[in-house]
Amino acid sequence: MTSVGTRAPSPAATGPGLADRVLGGWLGRIAGNMLGKPVEQGEVWTRERIDRYLRRADALPLTDYLPGPPEGADDLPALRPEWRECVRGRIDGSCRDDDVDYAILGLHLLETRGFGFSTEQVGDLWLLRLPYLQTFTAERAAYRNLANGLRPPLTATYDNPYQEWIGALIRADIHGWTCPGAPRQAASLARRDAVLSHTGNGVYGAMWAAALISAAFTAPTVRDALDTALTVVPASSRLARTVRRVISLHDTRMTWEDTLATVSEETAGPHWIHVVPNAAVLTAGLIYGDGDFTRTIALTVRGGLDTDSNGATAGSVAGVLNGARAIPAQWTEPLRDTVRSAVFGFDGVRISELAERTLRLAESEH
């Protein structure tokens, strides 16, 4: 495994291999997001209810997008209204979602401002390109603060009860994709972005995710990538302790179900969109998925909580590890190489174009 912070000479970080991994990251993020979208309501769609739904639909093991509502499921909660656009057999291009919008916005940031961008420039781009009503929780609070004339770091701290939620983590992928094999640099960029809207574990979650994706370009296994990502955040932080706890339970050969049950009890209390319990679900999906793309995103979404965000990040990591060519066709073909986006100027853009633009940035910096 490459030492932290160095640029890897590995063939995995150069040439065609890099292009395939970057495209894999984009495709994985979008597919994982859409897999989790119908059941994204953590206080309603618990792990038990998600699996009950899948059993009723004869969809366990989960190897494709969620099926539409089966007959006789009246006792289960309703799926999110967008479900008709993101269940198997009905997908025609990706659904619009903030988990993908922020990756696009981050790409535009790096293209227009470069790797030396400032936190203030992140905010300026939000106001210019992102509709207010397509922001949520900490991002909406920060957006409102920006519009009212506040500047970072006040944008993150003033009247913002969501400072440690998952929003900054879902914005981190672009920094990992453009810093292949350089996890400390990826984490530094993600931190500069995250402090616009988050503090504490909310920022650490973004740094951890960016480093995890960066490390996935050169790490031999997902476990190596997870170990590397832990080195960029304070070891005493709740986020780091929770990730280590999941890994340690896996190492005892505890089942995925029992690991999540144990850690869920230990992280009980925060809202279902808080970054710490979601990092536990994501870590469990990654380590029990063991590099297999389908198993990784399926376990992550079955883990519950913020299912579309966790599915997206898990898909990004697994997509980078495997490369686009290794992602099974049932996940990629329905996407039609097309993205729907609320980011002004990007609706309908090709996934392959986004990957090519990301690759140019990664090659220019490395």
C-alpha positions in Angstrom: 0.0 0.0 0.0 1.2 3.5 -0.9 2.4 5.6 2.1 0.0 8.3 3.0 0.3 11.5 1.2 2.7 10.3 -1.5 1.9 10.1 -5.2 1.9 6.5 -6.2 3.9 5.3 -9.1 1.6 2.3 -9.4 0.1 1.6 -12.8 -3.3 1.8 -11.1 -2.9 5.6 -11.0 -1.7 6.2 -14.6 -2.9 5.7 -18.1 -6.0 3.8 -19.2 -6.3 2.2 -15.7 -6.9 5.6 -14.2 -9.6 6.5 -16.8 -11.5 3.3 -16.1 -11.3 3.9 -12.4 -12.5 7.5 -12.6 -15.5 6.4 -14.8 -16.1 3.6 -12.3 -16.3 6.1 -9.5 -18.9 8.2 -11.3 -21.0 5.2 -12.4 -20.7 3.7 -9.0 -21.8 6.8 -7.2 -24.8 7.3 -9.4 -25.9 3.6 -9.3 -25.5 3.4 -5.6 -27.4 6.6 -5.1 -30.3 5.3 -7.2 -30.3 1.9 -5.5 -30.9 3.6 -2.1 -33.2 6.4 -3.3 -36.6 4.7 -2.9 -36.0 3.9 0.8 -34.2 7.1 1.9 -36.1 7.8 5.1 -34.1 6.3 7.9 -36.6 6.7 10.7 -39.2 4.8 8.6 -37.2 2.4 6.4 -35.2 0.5 9.0 -32.9 -2.4 8.1 -35.6 -4.8 9.1 -38.3 -3.1 7.0 -35.9 -2.9 4.0 -35.2 -6.6 4.1 -38.9 -7.4 4.7 -39.7 -5.5 1.5 -37.0 -7.3 -0.4 -38.2 -10.7 0.8 -41.8 -9.9 -0.2 -40.5 -8.9 -3.6 -38.4 -12.1 -3.8 -35.3 -9.8 -4.2 -32.9 -11.3 -1.7 -30.0 -11.6 -2.3 -30.2 -8.1 -3.8 -28.3 -8.1 -7.1 -30.1 -5.3 -9.0 -32.0 -2.1 -8.4 -34.9 -2.3 -6.0 -38.1 -3.8 -7.4 -41.3 -1.9 -7.5 -43.8 -2.4 -4.6 -44.8 -6.1 -4.4 -48.4 -7.2 -3.9 -49.3 -7.6 -0.3 -46.9 -5.0 1.1 -49.6 -2.7 2.4 -48.2 -3.0 5.9 -44.9 -1.5 4.8 -44.1 2.2 4.5 -44.6 4.0 1.1 -41.5 4.4 -1.0 -40.2 7.9 -1.7 -42.2 9.6 -4.5 -39.3 9.3 -6.9 -39.4 5.5 -6.8 -40.9 5.2 -10.2 -37.8 6.6 -11.8 -35.3 4.5 -9.9 -36.6 0.9 -9.6 -35.6 -1.9 -11.8 -37.3 -1.9 -15.2 -38.3 1.7 -15.0 -34.9 3.5 -15.0 -34.1 5.7 -18.1 -31.1 7.7 -17.1 -30.2 8.8 -13.6 -32.6 10.6 -11.3 -31.7 14.1 -10.1 -30.3 14.0 -6.6 -28.1 16.2 -4.4 -25.6 13.3 -3.9 -24.8 13.7 -7.6 -25.3 17.4 -7.9 -22.5 18.1 -5.4 -20.1 15.9 -7.4 -20.9 17.9 -10.5 -20.6 21.2 -8.6 -17.2 20.1 -7.2 -16.0 19.3 -10.7 -17.1 22.7 -11.9 -15.3 24.3 -8.9 -12.0 22.7 -9.7 -12.3 23.5 -13.4 -13.0 27.2 -12.8 -11.0 27.8 -9.6 -8.4 25.2 -9.7 -7.0 23.1 -6.8 -6.2 26.4 -4.9 -9.9 27.2 -4.5 -11.0 29.0 -1.3 -14.0 28.2 0.9 -15.5 31.5 -0.1 -15.3 30.5 -3.7 -17.2 27.3 -2.9 -20.0 29.5 -1.5 -20.0 31.8 -4.5 -20.5 28.8 -6.8 -23.4 27.6 -4.7 -25.2 30.9 -5.1 -24.5 31.0 -8.8 -25.2 27.4 -9.8 -27.3 25.7 -7.2 -31.0 26.4 -6.6 -31.7 27.1 -2.9 -34.6 24.6 -2.7 -32.3 21.8 -3.9 -30.2 22.2 -0.8 -31.0 20.5 2.5 -30.0 20.6 6.2 -26.5 22.0 6.7 -26.2 23.1 3.1 -29.4 25.0 3.2 -28.4 26.7 6.5 -25.0 27.7 5.0 -26.7 28.9 1.8 -29.1 31.1 3.7 -26.2 32.5 5.7 -24.3 33.2 2.5 -27.3 35.0 1.1 -27.5 37.1 4.3 -23.9 38.2 3.9 -22.1 35.9 6.4 -18.7 34.5 5.5 -17.0 31.3 6.4 -16.7 29.9 9.1 -19.8 31.7 10.4 -21.7 30.2 7.5 -21.3 26.8 9.1 -21.9 27.8 12.7 -24.7 30.4 12.7 -28.2 29.0 13.2 -27.1 25.6 11.9 -28.1 22.5 14.0 -26.9 20.2 11.2 -23.1 20.8 11.5 -22.2 17.2 12.0 -24.6 15.6 9.5 -23.7 13.8 6.4 -23.8 16.7 3.9 -20.1 17.4 3.6 -19.3 13.8 3.2 -21.4 13.5 0.1 -19.5 16.4 -1.5 -16.1 14.7 -1.1 -15.9 12.3 -4.0 -14.5 14.8 -6.5 -11.5 15.4 -4.3 -10.7 11.7 -4.1 -11.2 11.2 -7.9 -8.9 14.1 -8.7 -6.2 13.1 -6.2 -5.7 9.4 -7.0 -3.2 7.8 -4.6 -2.8 11.1 -2.6 -5.2 10.7 0.3 -3.9 13.6 2.4 -4.2 16.0 -0.5 -7.7 14.8 -1.1 -8.6 15.2 2.5 -7.2 18.7 2.6 -9.3 19.8 -0.4 -12.4 18.2 1.1 -11.8 20.0 4.4 -11.6 23.4 2.6 -15.0 22.6 1.0 -16.6 21.1 4.1 -16.0 24.0 6.5 -18.4 26.2 4.5 -21.3 24.2 6.1 -19.9 21.8 8.7 -17.8 21.5 11.8 -16.3 18.6 13.9 -17.3 15.1 12.8 -19.1 16.6 9.8 -15.8 17.9 8.5 -13.9 14.7 9.5 -16.5 12.7 7.5 -15.7 14.6 4.3 -12.0 14.2 4.9 -12.3 10.5 5.6 -14.5 9.9 2.5 -12.1 11.8 0.2 -9.1 10.0 1.5 -10.9 6.6 1.2 -11.7 7.2 -2.5 -8.2 8.5 -3.2 -6.7 5.5 -1.5 -9.0 3.1 -3.5 -7.1 4.0 -6.7 -3.9 2.3 -5.4 -4.9 0.1 -2.4 -4.8 -3.6 -3.0 -8.0 -4.2 -1.0 -10.8 -2.2 0.4 -9.5 -2.9 3.9 -6.2 -1.2 3.0 -8.2 1.8 1.7 -10.2 2.0 5.0 -7.0 1.8 7.1 -5.4 4.6 5.0 -8.5 6.8 5.3 -8.4 6.6 9.0 -5.0 8.3 9.1 -6.3 11.7 7.9 -8.8 12.3 10.8 -8.2 12.6 14.5 -7.9 9.1 16.0 -9.9 10.3 19.0 -12.9 11.6 17.0 -16.2 9.8 17.3 -16.1 9.2 13.5 -12.7 7.4 13.7 -13.7 5.4 16.7 -16.9 4.2 15.1 -15.1 3.2 11.9 -12.5 1.3 13.8 -15.2 -0.4 15.9 -16.9 -1.7 12.7 -13.6 -3.0 11.4 -12.8 -4.7 14.7 -16.1 -6.5 14.9 -15.6 -7.7 11.3 -12.2 -9.0 12.3 -13.8 -11.1 15.0 -15.9 -12.8 12.3 -19.1 -11.3 13.5 -21.8 -11.3 10.9 -22.8 -8.2 9.0 -26.2 -8.2 10.7 -24.8 -8.6 14.2 -22.1 -5.9 13.5 -24.7 -3.4 12.5 -27.0 -4.3 15.4 -24.1 -3.8 17.8 -22.9 -0.5 16.4 -26.4 0.8 16.0 -26.9 0.5 19.7 -23.5 2.2 20.4 -24.3 5.1 18.1 -27.9 5.5 19.1 -29.1 9.1 19.7 -28.0 11.2 16.8 -30.4 11.9 13.9 -30.5 9.3 11.1 -28.7 11.8 8.8 -25.8 12.4 11.3 -22.5 11.4 9.9 -21.4 9.0 12.6 -24.0 6.3 12.4 -24.0 6.6 8.6 -20.2 6.1 8.6 -20.8 2.9 10.5 -23.3 1.6 7.9 -21.0 2.6 5.1 -17.9 1.0 6.6 -19.9 -2.2 7.2 -21.1 -2.3 3.6 -17.5 -1.7 2.3 -15.7 -4.2 4.5 -18.3 -7.0 4.3 -18.7 -6.3 0.6 -15.0 -7.1 0.3 -14.5 -5.3 -3.0 -17.4 -6.9 -4.8 -19.4 -4.1 -6.4 -22.8 -5.5 -6.2 -22.4 -6.9 -2.7 -21.0 -3.7 -1.5 -23.8 -1.4 -2.6 -26.5 -3.9 -1.7 -25.2 -4.4 1.9 -24.7 -0.6 2.3 -28.3 0.2 1.2 -29.8 -2.7 3.2 -28.0 -1.1 6.2 -30.6 1.7 6.3 -30.3 5.3 7.5 -29.3 7.7 4.7 -29.5 4.9 2.1 -29.0 6.9 -1.1 -26.0 8.9 0.3 -24.4 5.8 1.7 -25.1 3.8 -1.4 -23.5 6.5 -3.5 -20.3 6.7 -1.5 -20.0 2.9 -1.3 -20.6 2.7 -5.1 -17.9 5.3 -5.7 -15.3 3.4 -3.6 -16.2 0.1 -5.2 -16.3 1.6 -8.6 -12.8 3.0 -8.2 -11.5 -0.3 -6.8 -13.0 -2.3 -9.7 -13.0 0.1 -12.6 -16.0 0.8 -14.9 -15.5 -2.3 -17.0 -15.9 -4.6 -14.0 -19.3 -3.1 -12.9 -22.1 -5.5 -13.8 -24.2 -4.2 -16.7 -27.5 -4.3 -14.7 -26.2 -1.2 -12.8 -24.8 0.8 -15.7 -26.9 0.1 -18.8 -30.2 1.7 -17.4 -28.3 4.9 -16.7 -28.0 5.5 -20.4 -24.8 7.5 -19.8 -27.0 10.4 -18.8 -27.3 12.5 -15.6 -30.2 14.7 -14.5 -29.0 17.6 -12.4 -30.2 20.7 -10.7 -26.8 22.4 -11.2 -27.4 25.1 -13.8 -25.9 24.2 -17.1 -25.4 20.5 -16.4 -28.8 18.8 -16.7 -28.6 16.0 -19.3 -24.8 15.9 -19.3 -23.1 12.5 -20.2 -21.6 10.5 -17.4 -18.7 9.7 -19.7 -18.1 13.4 -20.3 -18.1 14.1 -16.5 -15.5 11.3 -16.1 -13.3 12.6 -18.9 -13.3 16.1 -17.4 -12.5 14.6 -14.0 -9.6 12.6 -15.6 -8.1 15.7 -17.1 -8.0 17.4 -13.7 -6.5 14.3 -12.1 -3.8 14.1 -14.8 -3.1 17.8 -14.7 -2.4 17.7 -10.9 -0.6 14.4 -10.9 
